[in-house]
Amino acid sequence: MLALSGALGLASLAGCLDQLPGSEPETIDGDALADLADDETPEVSETLPVDIEASFVADQREVTETKLDSVPAPFDQAQIPNGVIRERMNGEYETAREAIRTSSDGGTAYERLGRATRARASAHEVQVGWHAIQGEATVEDLRESQSAVEDDVDALSSRWDYVGDDPVRAAIVHTEIEREIRGARNWLSFHEGELEYAATQPLDFADVAVDVERARIAVAVASYAFDQFRESLPRETNLRERFAAARDAFDERIRARGESLPDETEDPTSLVDRDVGRTAGVMALSDILRDARWRSEDRLGDQDSPSVASAALDAAETLVYVRAFGALRERIEGGDTIAVENAEDVAEIRTDAVDAVSAARDADRNRLVVDAVLPRFARELRWIDDRFSRYDGDTRVESAEREAAEYVVITETCRALPAVSADVAAVLRGDTDA
């Protein structure tokens, strides 16, 4: 009995050696983790439910080409002796050229428009930066441009209203318009001191100038989206009151469900009624809780926001995290530890995330809300893959588990998205039973 007791004690001690100071941490095959990034990722497109004509995208490319053709780029040392400025200008030039190349085909019309407008902004930075170096652009030019675009924003705001027929489609389109108008005003909010400093610094001059151009682009996109949307309506109804009532209903729902969330804690294992370590699942649970609480508190604390249409999609994302927290906690308490010991475990966790994104993408109901929210989660999947692609050799299990936890977040939020989208659509349409 003494011999057996001693053997068991040694075995127990051996199992704890990796916890002792100075002991080697557990590792995982980093090369196998990197291989995971080569696996297929579901394609999730960004869309806007209005008809974006190819001609409008082409107009943005034409403006970009004109700007680039007006400068002798790429620049050499004789044209721009300062290496830092030259590198920055040439980098923006190449960025614009690449964006033009990718804006003519591939992806949705909304995605192509996004690439074309980003190319236009980069081209403007190159053009104005070169003119500033040549002494052909002045701060007074910037003031006049700022004032002119501010007038354009005001003109758009005065003619725009929350018209629509289907409240769900209208909320998504008006969310885009709100975002563009808000962005334009932010781009134009620089101070006189920034202008005075930019007068002697070509790169800073270009920074301010491109902010004005971004605001100009935002107004153009918002105006176009509003006009296209309005022309598509068989009849117009003013939905401002509907959106405001929906926002109040969402706020009440978020307040009520947020009360059930526990406080954040430095010990994620305390979030479940089960003896479990700091696994990928438990760390994901803590991450989801943080986002759920932050989004809930931020939304309820911002009662003066005029963005009544955006409130619907913001509520959708908030409620996704709240619902995902409950589902994941139930999953872990039910016995699914979601732990990482080897690369196969990470592969399985990633497969769950991929399947969840695909299932949400292929859901056949409430497509408009799902399509508006899902792309962000799909992008996060690619970002995690990118981080895993850089692993090699022996990698600490702790590091891999931390990364894998983000796959779990994607899994649970995407699983929650279809049901939440149905609720959001129902509230927007005035379904009192939602």
Secondary structure, DSSP 8 states (H G I E B T S, - for coil): -HHHHHHHHHHHHHHHGGGSTT----EEEHHHHHHHTTS---------SS---HHHHHHHHHHHHHHHHTS--S--TTT---HHHHHHHHHHHHHHHHHHHHSSSSS-HHHHHHHHHHHHHHHHHHHHHHHHHTT---HHHHHHHHHHHHHHHHHHHHH---EESSHHHHHHHHHHHHHHHHHHHHHT---HHHHHHHTT-HHHHHHHHHHHHHHHHHHHHHHHHHHHHHHT-SS-EE-HHHHHHHHHHHHHHHHHHHTTS----S-GGGGSSS---S-HHHHHHHHHHHHHHHHHHHHHH-TT---TTHHHHHHHHHHHHHHHHHHHHHHHHTT-----SSHHHHHHHHHHHHHHHHHHHT--SSHHHHHHHHHHHHHHHHHHHHHHTT--SEEEHHHHHHHHHHHHHHHHHHHHHHHHHHHHHHHHTT-TT-
